[in-house]
Amino acid sequence: MPRISVAAGLSLAFLLAACSGDDATNATDAASATCGAAGHEGLVGTSVTDLDPDLFPEDTRFNFPGAALGEDVNPGRLNFEIGTDDTVQRVYCG
């Protein structure tokens, strides 16, 4: 039976740990990193009137309740989901 070195065993353990978990969560985390959404999550709960659109990339989308959204998905596009109370509910890429 072949022996595995301690270093190889630890590497394998870290690799398996990195691969475990919810694929949807991992995909969301990866997507949030693509457009920088994670850096704007502190704006959740902020009134949309307090946001300065000039501070965000040109293709940023502000999604208001009931507004029709195109089906184009752009992982590099920053999106703000605005709630019925006119506050930011979610920040995401897509």
N, C-alpha and C positions, 0 to 999 in steps of 0.2 A: 504494500500500500504506500503511495507517495506521500511524503510529508510536505506540509505547507509551512513556509517560514512565518514567523510572527508578523513581520511587516506585510507579507502578502495576505495573511489572514485579516489583519486590521484594514487593509485597503479594500478587501472584499466586503467586510462588514460595513464600512463607510459607503461603499458603492450601493449596497443593498438598501441601506437606510435612506440614501438619497432618492432611490427609485420608489420607495414605498410611499404611501399616502394617497390622497384623493387626486386623481388625474385632473379633474375639473379645477380644483384649487390650484394645482401646479400650473395649469395652462393660464388661469386668470392671473396668477402672480407674474408669469412670464410676459403676458400681454401688458400688464400694468407697467412693467419696466420698459416696454417698447416705446410708449409715448410719454412716459414720465408721470402717469396718473398717480402713482404712489406719493410723489412729491406734492400733490395738490389735495390729498385726502383730508388735510386739516381744514379745507373749505366746506366740508359737509356741515350742513346746518346754517351756512351763511346765506343771507338774503341775496337773491340774484341781482338786486339793484346795487349791492355793494361790490360787485365784481367789475373789474375793468377789463373788457375784452381785449384791449391793446396789450395786456400783459401775457396773453396766451398766443400760441402759434396761430397763424392765419386760418388754418383749416379746422380749428376747434369748433365743435358742435355743442350747442346748448339745446337740449331736448326738453321741450315743454310738454306738459300733459295734453294728450289728444292730438299732438302734432304728428303728421305723417313723416316717417323716416325712410330714407332710401335704403335699399338692400345692399348697398355697397359697403363692404367691410374693409377698413383700412387700419391695420394694427398700429400704425404710427399716428393715428388721429386721436386727439384728446377729446373726450366727451364728458359733459356735465348733464346729469339727469336732474331736472328741476321738478319739484313736487308741486302739488296743488296749493301749497302755502307759499309758493315762490321762493323756497329755499333749496339749496343744493342737497339732493338726496344721495347721490352717488357720483363718483368720478371713475371713469374707466377708459380703456383704449378700444378702438374698433370703428 
